Amino acid sequence: MKGLVFVAGAAVGIAAAAAAITSMYPDVSRRMARDGRRVVRMGSNVVRRMWH
């Protein structure tokens, strides 16, 4: 039971930190989405090169 409370507290803390950063820097979420798409593209290119 203590572990569940700890995990829930950690999740709430991470969510609060993310909300604070997003409110201070609103473009962070857009940058993360852009960079995430770039990482997926690069990863798929690496996989494609490995199989050819």
Order of alpha helices (4+ residues) and beta strands (2+ residues): alpha-alpha
